[in-house]
């Protein structure tokens, strides 16, 4: 009887705390915005965190990203469509030491290829999501000190 009440208490605590998932946690008020509306400038003049799309390696007609300071605090959702700027700002120019970014292709099996850039440095991390939100997506913690060769040829 005592072990049953301990198990019940543990279950109640787990339910109240919420279960862990592979998907990032978003505040309900986070609205998706178009990449064309979040700000773009001449190459190399974007500040803090920004995205650079490689059109040569992107065969998806659109993709989504969800981004925030960590995987439990998604603060921005952006959709990029062919014809939108190839470079656009993230997180309203807020500068964090690291961010968590999840990329979703617009179409299963079609690839979106983009770099995650910080300040004026070369894009430090590239993503190649080829799954939709329903089938998965690709999420990573990216640090401002990360370095990785990013090639758009």
MDAnalysis code that builds the backbone (N, CA, C; Angstrom):
import MDAnalysis as mda
import numpy as np

u = mda.Universe.empty(459, n_residues=153, atom_resindex=np.repeat(np.arange(153), 3), trajectory=True)
u.add_TopologyAttr("name", ["N", "CA", "C"] * 153)
u.add_TopologyAttr("resid", np.arange(1, 154))
u.add_TopologyAttr("resname", ["UNK", "UNK", "UNK", "UNK", "UNK", "UNK", "UNK", "UNK", "UNK", "UNK", "UNK", "UNK", "UNK", "UNK", "UNK", "UNK", "UNK", "UNK", "UNK", "UNK", "UNK", "UNK", "UNK", "UNK", "UNK", "UNK", "UNK", "UNK", "UNK", "UNK", "UNK", "UNK", "UNK", "UNK", "UNK", "UNK", "UNK", "UNK", "UNK", "UNK", "UNK", "UNK", "UNK", "UNK", "UNK", "UNK", "UNK", "UNK", "UNK", "UNK", "UNK", "UNK", "UNK", "UNK", "UNK", "UNK", "UNK", "UNK", "UNK", "UNK", "UNK", "UNK", "UNK", "UNK", "UNK", "UNK", "UNK", "UNK", "UNK", "UNK", "UNK", "UNK", "UNK", "UNK", "UNK", "UNK", "UNK", "UNK", "UNK", "UNK", "UNK", "UNK", "UNK", "UNK", "UNK", "UNK", "UNK", "UNK", "UNK", "UNK", "UNK", "UNK", "UNK", "UNK", "UNK", "UNK", "UNK", "UNK", "UNK", "UNK", "UNK", "UNK", "UNK", "UNK", "UNK", "UNK", "UNK", "UNK", "UNK", "UNK", "UNK", "UNK", "UNK", "UNK", "UNK", "UNK", "UNK", "UNK", "UNK", "UNK", "UNK", "UNK", "UNK", "UNK", "UNK", "UNK", "UNK", "UNK", "UNK", "UNK", "UNK", "UNK", "UNK", "UNK", "UNK", "UNK", "UNK", "UNK", "UNK", "UNK", "UNK", "UNK", "UNK", "UNK", "UNK", "UNK", "UNK", "UNK", "UNK", "UNK", "UNK", "UNK", "UNK"])
u.atoms.positions = np.array([
    [0.821, -1.186, 0.000],
    [0.000, 0.000, 0.000],
    [0.868, 1.254, 0.000],
    [1.936, 1.235, 0.841],
    [2.829, 2.386, 0.915],
    [3.550, 2.608, -0.415],
    [3.976, 1.506, -1.086],
    [4.657, 1.648, -2.375],
    [3.710, 2.172, -3.447],
    [2.430, 1.836, -3.354],
    [1.448, 2.343, -4.308],
    [1.291, 3.851, -4.165],
    [1.252, 4.366, -2.934],
    [1.102, 5.800, -2.734],
    [2.362, 6.555, -3.172],
    [3.536, 5.961, -2.993],
    [4.773, 6.587, -3.468],
    [4.768, 6.644, -4.995],
    [4.343, 5.564, -5.636],
    [4.265, 5.540, -7.098],
    [3.249, 6.563, -7.589],
    [2.129, 6.689, -6.902],
    [1.107, 7.674, -7.282],
    [1.645, 9.089, -7.149],
    [2.369, 9.324, -6.066],
    [2.972, 10.644, -5.860],
    [3.999, 10.952, -6.942],
    [4.816, 9.973, -7.286],
    [5.824, 10.172, -8.338],
    [5.157, 10.461, -9.675],
    [4.076, 9.731, -9.984],
    [3.348, 9.968, -11.232],
    [2.749, 11.362, -11.249],
    [2.172, 11.790, -10.136],
    [1.583, 13.128, -10.058],
    [2.643, 14.205, -10.262],
    [3.815, 14.032, -9.640],
    [4.913, 15.002, -9.822],
    [5.356, 15.058, -11.271],
    [5.462, 13.894, -11.913],
    [5.880, 13.843, -13.313],
    [4.864, 14.549, -14.200],
    [3.569, 14.311, -13.950],
    [2.523, 14.946, -14.748],
    [2.513, 16.454, -14.558],
    [2.708, 16.912, -13.325],
    [2.723, 18.350, -13.066],
    [3.940, 19.026, -13.672],
    [5.076, 18.342, -13.672],
    [6.311, 18.919, -14.218],
    [6.301, 18.916, -15.725],
    [5.539, 18.024, -16.326],
    [5.524, 17.919, -17.775],
    [6.554, 16.916, -18.230],
    [6.247, 16.219, -19.290],
    [7.182, 15.207, -19.774],
    [8.106, 15.819, -20.815],
    [9.296, 15.272, -20.921],
    [10.273, 15.722, -21.899],
    [9.909, 15.184, -23.278],
    [10.106, 15.999, -24.300],
    [9.875, 15.559, -25.668],
    [11.089, 15.945, -26.499],
    [11.133, 15.475, -27.722],
    [12.199, 15.856, -28.640],
    [11.899, 17.194, -29.313],
    [10.702, 17.701, -29.121],
    [10.319, 18.955, -29.762],
    [10.552, 20.114, -28.815],
    [10.977, 21.265, -29.341],
    [11.221, 22.416, -28.482],
    [9.923, 22.939, -27.876],
    [10.049, 23.604, -26.750],
    [8.897, 24.195, -26.083],
    [8.716, 25.618, -26.591],
    [7.504, 25.946, -26.981],
    [7.216, 27.282, -27.475],
    [6.177, 27.949, -26.599],
    [6.357, 29.232, -26.409],
    [5.314, 29.993, -25.746],
    [4.128, 30.072, -26.709],
    [2.901, 29.990, -26.219],
    [1.749, 29.965, -27.118],
    [1.607, 31.217, -27.970],
    [2.191, 32.329, -27.548],
    [2.037, 33.574, -28.304],
    [3.078, 33.747, -29.421],
    [3.958, 32.774, -29.652],
    [4.968, 32.893, -30.694],
    [4.298, 32.689, -32.049],
    [4.206, 33.748, -32.810],
    [3.576, 33.691, -34.130],
    [4.651, 33.494, -35.192],
    [4.306, 32.784, -36.238],
    [5.235, 32.582, -37.343],
    [5.248, 33.829, -38.215],
    [6.449, 34.248, -38.619],
    [6.598, 35.413, -39.487],
    [7.353, 35.008, -40.740],
    [7.199, 35.785, -41.774],
    [7.898, 35.539, -43.033],
    [9.334, 36.032, -42.940],
    [10.249, 35.305, -43.574],
    [11.651, 35.744, -43.621],
    [11.763, 37.100, -44.297],
    [10.862, 37.394, -45.214],
    [10.890, 38.682, -45.905],
    [10.567, 39.839, -44.973],
    [9.942, 39.561, -43.830],
    [9.542, 40.640, -42.929],
    [10.457, 40.828, -41.726],
    [11.449, 39.946, -41.520],
    [12.264, 40.043, -40.301],
    [13.523, 40.868, -40.454],
    [13.823, 41.331, -41.634],
    [14.975, 42.203, -41.811],
    [16.115, 41.529, -42.530],
    [16.583, 42.171, -43.558],
    [17.749, 41.703, -44.292],
    [18.523, 42.939, -44.724],
    [19.809, 42.756, -44.934],
    [20.677, 43.865, -45.318],
    [21.709, 43.346, -46.293],
    [22.638, 44.200, -46.652],
    [23.721, 43.783, -47.537],
    [24.550, 42.700, -46.857],
    [25.142, 41.838, -47.652],
    [25.929, 40.715, -47.118],
    [26.940, 41.188, -46.086],
    [26.995, 40.497, -44.959],
    [27.974, 40.792, -43.926],
    [27.606, 41.926, -42.998],
    [26.443, 42.560, -43.183],
    [26.102, 43.688, -42.325],
    [25.013, 43.360, -41.311],
    [24.620, 42.098, -41.218],
    [23.638, 41.703, -40.212],
    [24.342, 41.525, -38.869],
    [23.623, 41.765, -37.786],
    [24.209, 41.694, -36.449],
    [23.673, 40.504, -35.678],
    [24.417, 40.118, -34.656],
    [24.048, 39.006, -33.774],
    [23.821, 37.760, -34.621],
    [22.685, 37.069, -34.470],
    [22.412, 35.820, -35.180],
    [21.606, 36.077, -36.439],
    [21.984, 35.399, -37.522],
    [21.263, 35.538, -38.780],
    [21.420, 34.269, -39.611],
    [20.626, 34.160, -40.650],
    [20.589, 32.986, -41.524],
    [21.029, 33.367, -42.922],
    [21.766, 32.465, -43.555],
    [22.147, 32.626, -44.962],
    [21.704, 31.361, -45.704],
    [20.796, 31.518, -46.649],
    [20.251, 30.395, -47.414],
    [21.126, 30.144, -48.635],
    [21.384, 28.881, -48.929],
    [22.132, 28.504, -50.129],
    [21.125, 28.025, -51.184],
    [20.810, 28.878, -52.164],
    [19.792, 28.495, -53.158],
    [20.245, 27.336, -54.052],
    [21.561, 27.184, -54.255],
    [22.064, 26.097, -55.112],
    [21.791, 24.724, -54.519],
    [21.751, 24.638, -53.181],
    [21.577, 23.346, -52.523],
    [20.197, 23.186, -51.885],
    [19.335, 24.162, -52.052],
    [17.987, 24.095, -51.489],
    [17.011, 23.738, -52.592],
    [16.429, 22.533, -52.489],
    [15.421, 22.164, -53.484],
    [14.007, 22.214, -52.906],
    [13.873, 22.456, -51.609],
    [12.561, 22.680, -51.010],
    [12.095, 24.076, -51.410],
    [10.831, 24.233, -51.685],
    [10.316, 25.547, -52.067],
    [10.116, 26.454, -50.860],
    [10.128, 25.851, -49.669],
    [10.028, 26.641, -48.443],
    [10.528, 25.802, -47.268],
    [10.908, 26.479, -46.191],
    [11.267, 25.790, -44.955],
    [10.905, 26.662, -43.769],
    [10.829, 26.025, -42.616],
    [10.538, 26.714, -41.360],
    [11.709, 26.539, -40.415],
    [11.896, 27.555, -39.568],
    [12.823, 27.411, -38.459],
    [12.127, 27.891, -37.186],
    [12.479, 27.269, -36.083],
    [12.057, 27.697, -34.753],
    [13.349, 27.941, -33.990],
    [13.458, 29.085, -33.330],
    [14.734, 29.462, -32.712],
    [14.493, 30.167, -31.379],
    [15.445, 29.972, -30.478],
    [15.407, 30.645, -29.185],
    [16.731, 30.452, -28.476],
    [16.867, 30.985, -27.271],
    [18.126, 30.856, -26.543],
    [18.430, 29.426, -26.104],
    [17.412, 28.570, -25.989],
    [17.622, 27.152, -25.679],
    [16.401, 26.360, -26.133],
    [16.471, 25.041, -25.984],
    [15.396, 24.209, -26.507],
    [14.105, 24.278, -25.688],
    [14.132, 24.955, -24.554],
    [12.926, 25.116, -23.744],
    [12.369, 26.536, -23.845],
    [12.914, 27.348, -24.724],
    [12.503, 28.746, -24.806],
    [12.537, 29.210, -26.266],
    [11.680, 28.669, -27.091],
    [11.597, 29.080, -28.490],
    [10.847, 30.404, -28.552],
    [11.496, 31.416, -29.111],
    [10.913, 32.760, -29.120],
    [10.594, 33.282, -30.512],
    [10.987, 32.547, -31.549],
    [10.733, 33.033, -32.907],
    [10.525, 31.857, -33.851],
    [9.539, 31.987, -34.716],
    [9.267, 31.012, -35.783],
    [9.250, 31.778, -37.099],
    [10.039, 31.300, -38.046],
    [10.166, 31.991, -39.335],
    [9.912, 30.989, -40.447],
    [9.217, 31.448, -41.481],
    [9.051, 30.646, -42.682],
    [9.767, 31.364, -43.827],
    [10.605, 30.618, -44.549],
    [11.305, 31.148, -45.720],
    [10.699, 30.485, -46.953],
    [10.410, 31.309, -47.965],
    [9.880, 30.809, -49.232],
    [10.792, 31.264, -50.359],
    [10.856, 30.469, -51.425],
    [11.642, 30.893, -52.586],
    [11.202, 32.297, -52.978],
    [12.178, 33.156, -53.238],
    [11.905, 34.555, -53.558],
    [12.131, 35.479, -52.371],
    [12.159, 34.921, -51.142],
    [12.467, 35.734, -49.965],
    [13.962, 36.042, -49.945],
    [14.395, 37.029, -49.155],
    [15.834, 37.327, -49.066],
    [16.626, 36.091, -48.652],
    [17.833, 35.969, -49.188],
    [18.694, 34.823, -48.865],
    [19.404, 34.996, -47.534],
    [19.398, 36.194, -46.989],
    [19.967, 36.457, -45.672],
    [18.926, 37.206, -44.853],
    [18.716, 36.743, -43.615],
    [17.750, 37.429, -42.760],
    [18.115, 37.287, -41.292],
    [17.678, 38.264, -40.533],
    [18.001, 38.415, -39.114],
    [17.211, 37.423, -38.256],
    [17.815, 36.999, -37.142],
    [17.132, 36.168, -36.149],
    [17.000, 36.916, -34.833],
    [15.994, 36.578, -34.071],
    [15.837, 36.984, -32.676],
    [15.872, 38.500, -32.471],
    [15.385, 39.242, -33.454],
    [15.299, 40.705, -33.330],
    [16.607, 41.331, -32.869],
    [17.706, 40.839, -33.369],
    [19.066, 41.304, -33.105],
    [19.492, 41.084, -31.651],
    [18.762, 40.289, -30.899],
    [19.230, 39.946, -29.550],
    [20.433, 39.038, -29.693],
    [21.456, 39.299, -28.912],
    [22.688, 38.529, -29.010],
    [22.828, 37.600, -27.812],
    [22.820, 36.323, -28.072],
    [23.010, 35.296, -27.058],
    [24.336, 34.590, -27.352],
    [24.943, 33.973, -26.347],
    [26.164, 33.190, -26.568],
    [25.874, 31.916, -27.349],
    [24.648, 31.446, -27.233],
    [24.236, 30.250, -27.959],
    [22.752, 30.360, -28.268],
    [22.327, 29.626, -29.280],
    [20.908, 29.551, -29.611],
    [20.565, 28.093, -29.930],
    [19.293, 27.784, -29.844],
    [18.792, 26.478, -30.257],
    [17.925, 26.717, -31.481],
    [18.213, 25.983, -32.536],
    [17.491, 26.177, -33.786],
    [17.029, 24.832, -34.323],
    [15.764, 24.781, -34.723],
    [15.198, 23.595, -35.354],
    [14.792, 23.990, -36.764],
    [15.247, 23.208, -37.744],
    [14.887, 23.459, -39.141],
    [13.975, 22.371, -39.668],
    [12.953, 22.787, -40.414],
    [12.002, 21.861, -41.013],
    [11.881, 22.181, -42.498],
    [12.026, 21.180, -43.319],
    [11.817, 21.359, -44.751],
    [10.327, 21.529, -45.022],
    [10.019, 22.203, -46.090],
    [8.617, 22.352, -46.466],
    [8.026, 21.098, -47.055],
    [8.882, 20.224, -47.564],
    [8.399, 19.008, -48.208],
    [9.316, 17.855, -47.821],
    [8.717, 16.738, -47.392],
    [9.515, 15.565, -47.033],
    [10.416, 15.161, -48.189],
    [11.664, 14.894, -47.865],
    [12.621, 14.441, -48.863],
    [13.285, 15.569, -49.632],
    [12.754, 16.783, -49.570],
    [13.376, 17.939, -50.224],
    [14.223, 18.657, -49.186],
    [15.349, 19.144, -49.605],
    [16.339, 19.691, -48.689],
    [16.324, 21.215, -48.650],
    [16.474, 21.738, -47.448],
    [16.724, 23.167, -47.245],
    [18.161, 23.261, -46.745],
    [18.987, 24.086, -47.359],
    [20.386, 24.216, -46.957],
    [20.622, 25.664, -46.566],
    [20.954, 25.878, -45.298],
    [21.214, 27.242, -44.837],
    [22.260, 27.227, -43.745],
    [22.950, 28.364, -43.618],
    [23.965, 28.527, -42.596],
    [23.436, 29.382, -41.464],
    [23.889, 29.079, -40.254],
    [23.578, 29.885, -39.081],
    [24.809, 30.737, -38.821],
    [24.636, 32.031, -38.858],
    [25.763, 32.956, -38.777],
    [25.660, 33.813, -37.522],
    [26.825, 34.271, -37.051],
    [26.869, 35.158, -35.891],
    [27.752, 36.352, -36.215],
    [27.211, 37.533, -36.048],
    [27.880, 38.786, -36.387],
    [28.423, 38.739, -37.813],
    [29.630, 39.189, -38.028],
    [30.152, 39.249, -39.398],
    [30.942, 38.008, -39.781],
    [30.991, 37.026, -38.868],
    [31.764, 35.823, -39.171],
    [31.103, 34.999, -40.266],
    [31.889, 34.146, -40.856],
    [31.358, 33.201, -41.828],
    [30.372, 32.300, -41.095],
    [29.355, 31.884, -41.786],
    [28.350, 31.026, -41.159],
    [29.023, 29.831, -40.512],
    [28.681, 29.591, -39.251],
    [29.422, 28.613, -38.467],
    [28.794, 27.235, -38.427],
    [27.594, 27.098, -38.857],
    [26.923, 25.809, -38.785],
    [25.955, 25.726, -39.947],
    [25.911, 24.608, -40.608],
    [24.927, 24.491, -41.678],
    [23.900, 23.426, -41.339],
    [22.729, 23.610, -41.859],
    [21.625, 22.694, -41.652],
    [21.158, 22.197, -43.006],
    [20.746, 20.951, -43.033],
    [20.193, 20.364, -44.242],
    [18.933, 19.579, -43.893],
    [17.943, 20.237, -43.285],
    [16.747, 19.477, -42.942],
    [16.029, 19.007, -44.200],
    [15.569, 17.771, -44.156],
    [14.794, 17.242, -45.273],
    [13.533, 16.548, -44.770],
    [13.090, 16.954, -43.583],
    [11.867, 16.400, -43.012],
    [10.960, 17.530, -42.571],
    [9.657, 17.271, -42.608],
    [8.684, 18.260, -42.171],
    [8.523, 18.211, -40.653],
    [7.753, 19.149, -40.106],
    [7.492, 19.144, -38.663],
    [6.831, 17.843, -38.241],
    [5.968, 17.302, -39.080],
    [5.273, 16.065, -38.747],
    [6.228, 14.886, -38.700],
    [7.191, 14.841, -39.621],
    [8.071, 13.676, -39.692],
    [9.373, 13.846, -38.922],
    [9.616, 14.996, -38.330],
    [10.840, 15.126, -37.542],
    [11.385, 16.529, -37.502],
    [12.353, 16.826, -38.342],
    [13.050, 18.099, -38.288],
    [14.448, 17.874, -37.757],
    [15.234, 18.909, -37.735],
    [16.622, 18.817, -37.285],
    [16.886, 19.969, -36.335],
    [17.212, 19.686, -35.089],
    [17.469, 20.720, -34.102],
    [18.865, 20.627, -33.528],
    [19.455, 21.783, -33.270],
    [20.818, 21.819, -32.738],
    [21.019, 23.047, -31.857],
    [21.872, 22.885, -30.866],
    [22.360, 23.999, -30.080],
    [23.576, 24.554, -30.822],
    [23.575, 25.836, -31.113],
    [24.669, 26.463, -31.859],
    [25.284, 27.536, -30.967],
    [26.599, 27.485, -30.803],
    [27.310, 28.461, -29.980],
    [27.976, 29.502, -30.869],
    [28.127, 30.707, -30.354],
    [28.751, 31.775, -31.145],
    [30.206, 31.449, -31.461],
    [30.824, 30.570, -30.695],
    [32.219, 30.191, -30.927],
    [32.372, 29.011, -31.885],
    [31.243, 28.414, -32.328],
    [31.319, 27.278, -33.244],
    [31.977, 27.704, -34.555],
    [32.766, 26.815, -35.104],
    [33.324, 27.029, -36.430],
    [33.137, 25.758, -37.240],
    [32.731, 25.927, -38.440],
    [32.517, 24.806, -39.336],
    [32.579, 25.351, -40.766],
    [33.153, 24.570, -41.631],
    [33.213, 24.999, -43.023],
    [31.815, 24.947, -43.614],
    [31.403, 26.030, -44.206],
    [30.088, 26.126, -44.826],
    [30.307, 26.463, -46.290],
    [29.879, 25.587, -47.161],
    [30.137, 25.746, -48.586],
    [28.831, 25.771, -49.349],
    [28.626, 26.814, -50.113],
    [27.397, 26.965, -50.891],
    [27.658, 26.751, -52.375],
    [28.672, 26.007, -52.721],
    [28.957, 25.757, -54.141],
    [28.397, 24.439, -54.592],
])
